[in-house]
Amino acid sequence: MIRRLTLALVALLPLCAIVAPASAQPEVVIGVIYPMSGANAQAGTDNKPVFELARDIANGQVDVPLPFYQKLKGMPGLKGAKVRLIFADHQGKPELGQAEAERLVTQEKVHALVGSWHSSVTATASQVAERLAVPFLNPESSSPGLTRRGFKWFFRTSPHDEHFTQVMFDFFRDFEKKRGIKLKTLGLTYEDTLFGTDSGKVMKELAKKYGYEVLVDLQYRARGTSLVPEVQKLKAANPDVWMPTSYQTDAILFVRHSKELDYNPKMIMTQNAGHISPDFVQAVGKDAEGTMSRAPFSTDLIDKRPVAKVVNEHYKKRSPGGKDLYDFPARAFTGMMTLLDAINRAGSTDPEAIRKALVATTIPGDQLIMTWENVRFDETGQNTGVRGIILQLQGEKYHTVYPFDVATREVIYPIPKWSERK
């Protein structure tokens, strides 16, 4: 009886050997570390649908009829392996981001990490990835130093503060020529995390380089309950341009205090982040009219890029409240698609193979939703094809105002005083 059973099992072995590989494709697991709760949760909640959209494109469940996306459909490099995302909430806390990165790699066994919006959290989480030799793709953190640490496993698709701030000063120069005016003085306010500290440093360096006098140089405590002293100092100095670096809650507070204290800056040029957030626009509405920001993407340019139109149609169906693509999800999508492309080209979930594929990345600009030349990384892991633009809040929506050759609106200048507004 035992001999017959043994022979029967042996007879089945060839059949099992044939069937098993066809039904057991490898799985690609990616850890996504973002603020899903806390003061800046909107970055996580608005980006989550676009990460899932990228996953569904790779899994062949969503069709984007352009060459780059067709090449990724069904992950042919991995013979149809499915992509699975594991989301982690860092709440804007660097130590929590670090712990979540450790958990995702050591317990969840992810093949790569994507994150983390806040520069300070990206710094700690990517240290874990570097130590554990796992690729880390950063779609948006803007601290220049993140790609200057000599890391082997860190890659950033978005511009950093030096790119963005250079665009601001290019705008000042060209705007002065266009309007026949001279902007001479600046007021700088920046919060005390890595994002604000690096932003303030770069703004001061470029102000000196281009001959602008900094009348106000204030680093303030992030997420405080009052910014009255800071606004009072700005009002007293009255610089030609106020240049704030803030996350959402601080940006909202600055606007409310400015109105209460009748501070009337003629030009406001912000470092994105809190000022570009829909939470900010919804909270302050017309009170922020005329606020400008550097950005890598603008909703009003969607119709000028075929791929952006297609991706936006899918995003609107998934996003909270049916939102259009804007800065946050646009950068998140670009980062995730870049990582998925590298994994597909690697033909493997081996970390070193993915890293080498990221190093060799070249995605042409006409296949991006961004107005960038391409995605191509230098030896530090920084995308060299980036391009910044300047937006201005007009009618409670941001519109492109610079470069002037792609602008959809003229610049409002000076911003009307509170007493002149209806």
C-alpha positions as CSV (number, residue, x, y, z in Angstrom):
1,M,0.0,0.0,0.0
2,I,2.8,2.4,0.9
3,R,4.7,1.5,-2.2
4,R,1.7,2.2,-4.4
5,L,1.1,5.7,-2.7
6,T,4.8,6.6,-3.2
7,L,4.6,5.7,-6.9
8,A,1.5,7.7,-7.3
9,L,3.1,10.8,-5.8
10,V,6.2,10.4,-8.0
11,A,4.0,10.2,-11.0
12,L,2.4,13.6,-10.1
13,L,5.8,15.4,-9.7
14,P,6.3,16.3,-13.3
15,L,2.8,17.8,-13.5
16,C,3.4,19.9,-10.3
17,A,6.7,21.1,-11.8
18,I,4.9,22.3,-14.9
19,V,1.9,24.0,-13.1
20,A,3.6,25.7,-10.2
21,P,5.8,28.3,-12.0
22,A,2.8,29.4,-14.2
23,S,0.6,30.2,-11.2
24,A,3.2,31.7,-8.8
25,Q,4.5,34.9,-10.3
26,P,6.7,37.0,-8.1
27,E,5.1,40.0,-6.3
28,V,6.6,43.6,-6.3
29,V,6.1,45.1,-2.8
30,I,6.6,48.9,-2.3
31,G,6.4,50.7,1.0
32,V,4.9,54.2,0.8
33,I,5.7,56.4,3.8
34,Y,3.6,59.6,4.0
35,P,1.7,61.8,6.5
36,M,-1.8,60.2,6.5
37,S,-2.8,62.1,9.7
38,G,-1.7,65.2,11.5
39,A,-1.3,68.8,10.4
40,N,-0.1,67.9,6.8
41,A,-2.3,64.8,6.2
42,Q,-3.6,66.3,3.0
43,A,-0.3,65.4,1.3
44,G,-0.9,61.8,2.2
45,T,-4.6,61.6,1.5
46,D,-4.4,63.4,-1.9
47,N,-1.3,61.4,-3.0
48,K,-2.7,58.0,-2.0
49,P,-5.1,57.8,-5.0
50,V,-2.3,58.7,-7.4
51,F,0.0,56.0,-6.0
52,E,-2.8,53.5,-6.4
53,L,-3.4,54.7,-10.0
54,A,0.3,54.1,-10.8
55,R,0.0,50.6,-9.3
56,D,-3.1,49.9,-11.4
57,I,-1.3,51.1,-14.6
58,A,1.5,48.7,-13.8
59,N,-0.9,45.9,-13.0
60,G,-2.6,46.3,-16.4
61,Q,-5.9,47.5,-14.8
62,V,-5.8,51.1,-16.2
63,D,-4.9,52.0,-19.8
64,V,-2.8,55.1,-20.6
65,P,-2.4,55.0,-24.4
66,L,1.2,56.4,-24.6
67,P,4.4,54.5,-25.3
68,F,6.0,54.8,-21.8
69,Y,2.9,53.6,-20.0
70,Q,2.2,50.8,-22.5
71,K,5.7,49.5,-21.9
72,L,4.9,49.2,-18.2
73,K,1.4,47.6,-18.6
74,G,1.4,44.3,-16.9
75,M,5.1,44.6,-15.8
76,P,6.4,42.5,-18.7
77,G,10.0,42.7,-17.4
78,L,8.8,40.6,-14.5
79,K,6.5,38.3,-16.5
80,G,3.3,39.9,-15.2
81,A,4.3,40.2,-11.5
82,K,1.7,42.2,-9.6
83,V,2.6,45.4,-7.7
84,R,1.4,45.7,-4.1
85,L,1.7,48.9,-2.0
86,I,1.9,49.1,1.7
87,F,1.1,52.5,3.2
88,A,2.6,53.8,6.4
89,D,1.7,57.0,8.3
90,H,4.6,59.0,9.7
91,Q,2.4,61.9,11.0
92,G,5.1,64.4,10.1
93,K,7.4,63.0,12.8
94,P,11.0,62.1,11.7
95,E,11.4,59.4,14.4
96,L,8.2,57.7,13.3
97,G,9.2,57.8,9.7
98,Q,12.4,56.2,10.6
99,A,10.7,53.4,12.6
100,E,8.2,52.8,9.8
101,A,10.9,52.5,7.2
102,E,12.7,49.9,9.4
103,R,9.4,48.0,9.8
104,L,8.6,48.0,6.1
105,V,12.0,46.6,5.2
106,T,12.6,44.1,7.9
107,Q,9.1,42.9,8.6
108,E,7.0,43.6,5.4
109,K,10.0,42.7,3.2
110,V,9.4,45.6,0.7
111,H,11.6,45.8,-2.3
112,A,11.7,49.6,-2.4
113,L,10.5,52.6,-0.4
114,V,8.8,55.8,-1.6
115,G,8.5,58.9,0.6
116,S,8.1,61.1,2.5
117,W,7.1,64.6,1.6
118,H,8.6,66.3,4.7
119,S,12.3,66.8,4.1
120,S,13.0,66.0,7.8
121,V,11.2,62.7,7.6
122,T,12.7,61.8,4.2
123,A,16.1,62.3,5.8
124,T,15.6,59.8,8.6
125,A,13.6,57.2,6.6
126,S,16.2,57.2,3.8
127,Q,19.0,56.6,6.3
128,V,17.3,53.3,7.1
129,A,17.1,52.4,3.4
130,E,20.7,53.3,2.9
131,R,21.8,51.1,5.9
132,L,19.6,48.2,4.7
133,A,20.5,48.6,1.0
134,V,17.0,49.2,-0.3
135,P,16.2,51.7,-3.1
136,F,14.5,54.9,-1.8
137,L,12.6,57.1,-4.3
138,N,11.7,60.6,-3.1
139,P,9.2,62.4,-5.3
140,E,9.1,65.9,-3.7
141,S,11.2,66.7,-0.6
142,S,13.1,69.9,-1.4
143,S,16.1,70.1,1.0
144,P,19.2,70.3,-1.3
145,G,21.3,68.3,1.2
146,L,19.3,65.1,0.8
147,T,21.2,64.3,-2.4
148,R,24.5,65.5,-1.0
149,R,25.0,62.8,1.7
150,G,26.9,60.4,-0.6
151,F,24.1,57.9,-0.5
152,K,24.0,55.1,-3.0
153,W,20.3,54.1,-2.7
154,F,18.6,57.5,-2.7
155,F,16.9,59.1,-5.8
156,R,14.9,62.3,-6.1
157,T,12.8,63.1,-9.1
158,S,11.7,66.6,-8.1
159,P,13.6,69.9,-8.0
160,H,15.1,71.0,-4.7
161,D,15.2,74.4,-3.0
162,E,18.1,75.7,-5.0
163,H,16.3,74.9,-8.3
164,F,13.1,76.5,-7.1
165,T,14.7,79.5,-5.5
166,Q,16.7,80.2,-8.6
167,V,13.4,80.3,-10.5
168,M,12.2,82.9,-8.0
169,F,15.2,85.2,-8.6
170,D,15.0,84.6,-12.4
171,F,11.4,85.8,-12.1
172,F,12.4,88.9,-10.1
173,R,14.9,89.8,-12.8
174,D,12.6,89.3,-15.7
175,F,9.6,90.9,-14.0
176,E,11.7,94.0,-13.2
177,K,12.6,94.4,-16.9
178,K,9.0,93.7,-18.0
179,R,7.4,96.2,-15.7
180,G,10.2,98.8,-15.5
181,I,10.5,98.5,-11.7
182,K,13.2,97.6,-9.2
183,L,12.6,95.2,-6.3
184,K,15.4,96.0,-3.8
185,T,14.5,94.5,-0.4
186,L,13.3,91.1,0.9
187,G,11.7,89.8,4.1
188,L,12.4,86.1,4.8
189,T,10.4,84.0,7.2
190,Y,11.0,80.2,7.4
191,E,10.0,77.5,9.8
192,D,12.5,75.6,12.0
193,T,12.5,72.1,10.4
194,L,15.0,70.9,7.8
195,F,12.7,72.3,5.0
196,G,12.6,75.8,6.4
197,T,16.2,75.9,7.5
198,D,17.6,74.9,4.1
199,S,15.1,77.2,2.3
200,G,16.2,80.2,4.4
201,K,19.9,79.4,3.7
202,V,19.4,79.2,0.0
203,M,17.3,82.4,-0.2
204,K,19.9,84.4,1.7
205,E,22.7,83.1,-0.5
206,L,20.9,84.1,-3.7
207,A,19.8,87.4,-2.3
208,K,23.4,88.2,-1.7
209,K,24.4,86.9,-5.1
210,Y,21.9,89.1,-7.0
211,G,22.2,92.2,-4.8
212,Y,19.0,92.2,-2.8
213,E,19.0,93.5,0.8
214,V,17.4,91.2,3.4
215,L,15.5,93.5,5.8
216,V,13.9,90.6,7.7
217,D,15.5,87.3,8.5
218,L,13.2,85.3,10.8
219,Q,13.2,81.6,11.6
220,Y,10.1,80.8,13.6
221,R,8.9,77.8,15.6
222,A,6.7,75.5,13.3
223,R,3.1,74.9,14.2
224,G,2.9,77.5,17.0
225,T,-0.3,79.2,18.1
226,S,0.6,82.8,17.2
227,L,2.8,84.5,14.6
228,V,1.9,88.0,15.6
229,P,5.5,89.1,16.4
230,E,6.7,87.9,13.1
231,V,4.0,89.8,11.2
232,Q,4.7,92.9,13.2
233,K,8.4,92.8,12.3
234,L,7.5,92.4,8.6
235,K,5.1,95.3,8.7
236,A,7.6,97.5,10.4
237,A,10.4,96.7,7.8
238,N,8.0,96.7,4.8
239,P,10.2,94.8,2.3
240,D,9.5,94.9,-1.4
241,V,8.9,91.1,-1.4
242,W,7.9,88.9,1.5
243,M,9.3,85.3,1.0
244,P,7.7,82.8,3.5
245,T,8.5,79.1,3.9
246,S,5.7,77.4,5.7
247,Y,3.6,74.3,6.0
248,Q,-0.2,74.6,5.9
249,T,-1.2,75.6,9.4
250,D,1.5,78.3,9.6
251,A,0.7,79.6,6.2
252,I,-3.0,80.0,7.2
253,L,-2.0,81.7,10.4
254,F,0.3,84.2,8.6
255,V,-2.5,85.3,6.3
256,R,-5.0,85.7,9.2
257,H,-2.5,87.8,11.2
258,S,-1.6,89.9,8.2
259,K,-5.2,90.8,7.8
260,E,-5.7,91.5,11.5
261,L,-2.6,93.7,11.7
262,D,-3.1,95.4,8.3
263,Y,0.2,94.2,6.9
264,N,0.1,94.9,3.1
265,P,3.0,93.3,1.3
266,K,3.2,94.3,-2.4
267,M,4.5,90.9,-3.5
268,I,4.5,87.5,-1.7
269,M,6.7,84.8,-3.1
270,T,6.4,81.5,-1.2
271,Q,8.3,78.2,-1.2
272,N,5.3,76.0,-2.2
273,A,4.4,73.5,0.6
274,G,1.7,75.0,2.8
275,H,0.8,77.8,0.4
276,I,0.1,75.5,-2.5
277,S,-2.1,73.1,-0.5
278,P,-5.9,73.1,-1.2
279,D,-6.4,73.2,2.6
280,F,-4.7,76.6,2.6
281,V,-6.7,78.0,-0.4
282,Q,-10.0,76.7,1.1
283,A,-9.2,78.2,4.6
284,V,-8.1,81.7,3.5
285,G,-9.9,82.1,0.2
286,K,-9.7,85.6,-1.3
287,D,-7.5,86.8,1.6
288,A,-4.6,85.1,-0.1
289,E,-5.2,86.7,-3.5
290,G,-2.0,87.6,-5.3
291,T,0.2,85.1,-3.4
292,M,2.8,83.5,-5.6
293,S,4.7,80.3,-5.3
294,R,7.3,78.3,-7.0
295,A,6.2,74.9,-8.3
296,P,7.1,72.1,-10.6
297,F,3.5,71.7,-11.9
298,S,0.3,73.6,-12.4
299,T,-3.3,72.4,-13.0
300,D,-3.8,75.1,-15.7
301,L,-1.1,73.4,-17.9
302,I,-2.9,70.0,-17.9
303,D,-4.5,70.7,-21.3
304,K,-1.1,71.4,-22.9
305,R,0.2,67.9,-22.1
306,P,-1.7,64.8,-23.5
307,V,-0.5,62.5,-20.8
308,A,-1.5,64.9,-18.1
309,K,-5.0,65.0,-19.5
310,V,-5.4,61.3,-19.5
311,V,-3.9,60.8,-16.0
312,N,-6.1,63.7,-14.6
313,E,-9.2,62.0,-15.9
314,H,-8.4,58.9,-13.9
315,Y,-7.2,60.9,-10.8
316,K,-10.4,63.0,-10.6
317,K,-12.5,59.8,-10.3
318,R,-10.4,58.6,-7.3
319,S,-9.3,61.8,-5.5
320,P,-11.1,63.2,-2.5
321,G,-13.9,65.5,-3.7
322,G,-13.0,64.9,-7.4
323,K,-9.9,67.2,-7.4
324,D,-7.8,67.8,-10.4
325,L,-4.1,67.0,-10.4
326,Y,-2.0,69.7,-8.7
327,D,1.5,69.9,-7.3
328,F,1.4,67.2,-4.6
329,P,-0.1,64.3,-6.5
330,A,1.6,65.3,-9.8
331,R,5.0,64.9,-8.2
332,A,4.0,61.8,-6.3
333,F,2.8,60.1,-9.6
334,T,6.0,61.0,-11.4
335,G,8.1,59.6,-8.7
336,M,6.2,56.3,-8.4
337,M,6.1,55.8,-12.2
338,T,9.8,56.3,-12.3
339,L,10.4,53.6,-9.7
340,L,8.0,51.2,-11.4
341,D,9.8,51.8,-14.7
342,A,13.1,51.0,-13.1
343,I,11.8,47.8,-11.5
344,N,10.3,46.7,-14.8
345,R,13.6,47.3,-16.6
346,A,15.5,45.5,-13.9
347,G,13.4,42.4,-14.5
348,S,13.9,41.6,-10.9
349,T,13.0,42.6,-7.3
350,D,16.7,42.3,-6.3
351,P,17.6,45.7,-4.7
352,E,20.9,46.0,-6.5
353,A,19.2,45.4,-9.9
354,I,16.6,48.0,-9.1
355,R,19.3,50.5,-8.0
356,K,21.2,50.0,-11.2
357,A,18.1,50.4,-13.3
358,L,17.3,53.7,-11.5
359,V,20.9,54.9,-12.3
360,A,20.2,54.2,-16.0
361,T,16.8,55.9,-16.1
362,T,15.9,58.1,-19.0
363,I,12.3,59.1,-19.4
364,P,11.6,61.6,-22.1
365,G,9.8,64.8,-21.2
366,D,6.8,64.2,-23.6
367,Q,5.9,61.1,-21.6
368,L,5.8,63.1,-18.3
369,I,2.8,65.0,-16.8
370,M,5.4,67.5,-15.6
371,T,6.8,70.3,-17.8
372,W,10.3,68.8,-17.4
373,E,12.9,68.0,-20.0
374,N,13.2,64.4,-18.8
375,V,13.9,62.2,-15.8
376,R,17.6,61.3,-15.6
377,F,19.6,61.0,-12.4
378,D,23.1,62.4,-11.8
379,E,25.7,60.7,-9.6
380,T,24.1,62.0,-6.5
381,G,20.6,60.6,-7.3
382,Q,19.1,64.0,-8.3
383,N,17.0,64.3,-11.4
384,T,18.7,66.7,-13.8
385,G,15.8,67.3,-16.1
386,V,13.7,69.4,-13.7
387,R,12.2,72.8,-14.3
388,G,10.4,75.2,-12.0
389,I,7.6,77.6,-12.7
390,I,5.9,80.4,-10.8
391,L,2.2,80.4,-10.0
392,Q,-0.1,83.1,-8.6
393,L,-3.3,82.8,-6.7
394,Q,-6.0,84.6,-8.7
395,G,-9.7,84.1,-8.1
396,E,-8.9,81.4,-5.5
397,K,-7.0,79.3,-8.0
398,Y,-3.3,79.1,-8.9
399,H,-2.4,80.1,-12.4
400,T,1.0,80.0,-14.2
401,V,2.5,83.4,-14.5
402,Y,6.2,82.5,-15.3
403,P,8.0,81.7,-17.5
404,F,6.2,84.4,-19.4
405,D,6.1,82.3,-22.6
406,V,3.9,79.6,-21.0
407,A,2.0,81.9,-18.7
408,T,-1.8,81.7,-18.6
409,R,-2.3,84.9,-16.6
410,E,-0.6,88.3,-16.1
411,V,1.0,89.0,-12.7
412,I,-1.1,90.9,-10.2
413,Y,1.2,93.6,-8.8
414,P,1.1,95.2,-6.4
415,I,-1.2,93.1,-4.3
416,P,-4.2,95.3,-3.4
417,K,-4.1,96.6,0.2
418,W,-6.7,95.2,2.6
419,S,-8.5,98.6,2.6
420,E,-8.8,98.4,-1.2
421,R,-10.3,94.9,-1.3
422,K,-14.0,94.3,-1.7
